[in-house]
Amino acid sequence: MISVVRTSIAAAQVDAVVNAANEAFRGGGGVDGIIHREAGPELLQECMQYSRLPTGSAILTKGYRLPARWIIHTVGPIWRAGSSESSLLEHAYESVFRMARERGDIRTIAFPAISTGAYGYPKRPAAQIAVEAMRRNEEAFDEIVVCLMDMENIAAYEEALRVRPPEDYRAPNGESA
């Protein structure tokens, strides 16, 4: 099941949350800053073990003070007018799903809208790429939650889900598609 909710990803009651990190992998603004603040300083200490996180890849850390037991960090592409960003964004989502499956005990996972904030990726195409990746991987998970705060992203994800909504899709207001 894929659902869209208006909430902070740091509050998600799931096995793993996805952090839209930067390559420096040391915390930052947006989702990355929120996750680092809420998880506590132990997260930064663990992240310091890694030199950098290349765009499209994923790394797993503990969730520390978050409700989620795990954080899967990934770096989406910076929008540069469409050269190779779509394949990099798709790779970021697929890397997260691969990491979650390899862990083995992650059955529920929450995503932000990767790359649509400071990295400038257009929201509708980003949502379409995300939803397609989620649909390809949803059978391996009990629940995939998209945690969003802004109405433009929510609308983009709802539109992407309507293209071919799964039978059990529920809109944020609880209505069936």
N, C-alpha and C positions, 0 to 999 in steps of 0.2 A: 504494500500500500504506500502510495506517495501522497503526502499532505503538505499544505502550505499554511503556515501559521504566522501571525504577527506577534513576534516576541524576540527577545534577545537570545541569541544562540547560546550564550553563557548560562542561561537558565534551563536549557533543554534537558528533559528527563530521558536520556537515551544512553546507550552504551558508549558511543563515541560522538564527539562533535568535530566538525571540520573547521580548521583555522585557515583563513585566506591570508597566508603569511607573505612576507617579502623574502627575497633571496638572502638577506643578511641574517634572517631567522633569529632575531633578538627582540621581537615585539615591535610595535609601531602604532599606527593610527587605525581607525576603523575597527573592523572585526578583530584584527590581530591585537590591537591595544586593549579591547574589551576582554578578550580571552586571557591575555597575560595578567591584567589587573585582577580579574576574578579568580584565576587559578592560583595566584600568589607567586612569590619570588622563587619558589622551588622550580617552577616551570622554566624560568630564565636560566637557572643553574643547569638544568638538564639540557636545554637548547645550546648552551655554551660548549657542549661536547662536539658539536658539528660546526664545520667552518662556514658552510653556506648550504642553501637549499635551491638547486637549480629549478628554473621554470618548468612546470609540468610534472615534477617529481613529488613524492610524499614521504613523510617521516612520521612515525608514531611516538608519542610521549604519553606519560601518565597525565591524568586529568587534575590531579592535586585537589584543590578546593572547589572544583566544579562538580555539579551533580553527575556529570559523565565521568566514567572511569578512565577513558582514553581521549586523547586529542590527536587527530590526524592532520598534520600541517601540509599544505600544498601551496604552490605559488602559481597563480594564473598569469597570463600574459598582459603586458601593457598594450593598450590599443594604439596601433600605429596605422590606422586606415585600412586594415584588412589584409596585410601581406600573408602572414602565416599564423595569425592569432587563433583562428578557429581550431586548427589542429592542436595547437598548444593548450587551449582551454579544454578541449575534449580529452587530451592526454592527462591533464591535471585531475579531472573527474575520474578517469579510468584508473589512475595511480592510487587514488583514495580508495576506490572499491577493491582494487587488488590487495592493498595493504589491509583493509578490513577483513577480507576473506582469509588472507594468510594468518591473521591473528587468531581466527577461529571462534572466538567468543563474542564477537560483535554482531548482534542481531538487529539492533536499532541504531540509526545514524542520522545526524542532523547536519545540514549544509547551509552555508550562507550563499549569497549570490556572488560567486567568485569573479573577481576582476571588474565588477560593475561600479565600484566606488572610485577611489583615487586613480585606479588604473584605466578608467574611462571606457571600458568595453560597453558598447550599446546594449541596453537591457533586454530588448526583445530577442535579438540573436543569441545573447548569452543564455537566456532562459531556455530557448529552443535546444541549444547544445546540451545544457544541463539535464533537461527533461529526457532527451533521447538517451543520454548515458544512464540516467536513473532507470528508465524502462528496460534497458539492456541488462541491468544488474539487479532489478528488484526481486527476482525469484530467490536470490541468496540471502535476503533480509526480511525480517518481520515487518519493519517499518522504516521508511525513508521520509524524513521531515525536512522541509525547507523553511528556515527561520529568517524572516524578513521584517524590516521595520518601515520601509517606505512603500507607499501605495503604488508607485510606478512599477517597482519590482514585483509586487504582489500581482498587479494586473498582467504583467508580462508572463509570469509563471502560470497564472490561471489560464491565460490564452494558450500557452504552450501545452498545457495539460488537456485542454479542450480539443486539440487537434485529433487526439485519439485517447480519451481518458480511460483509465482502467475501470473495471466494473465497480471497484470499491473506493474510488476517489471521492473525497469529501472536500468541498470548498471550505475556506475559513469560517464561513457562517453556518457550516454544518449541513448545507443542502447537497444533495447528490448532483452530479454533473448531468 
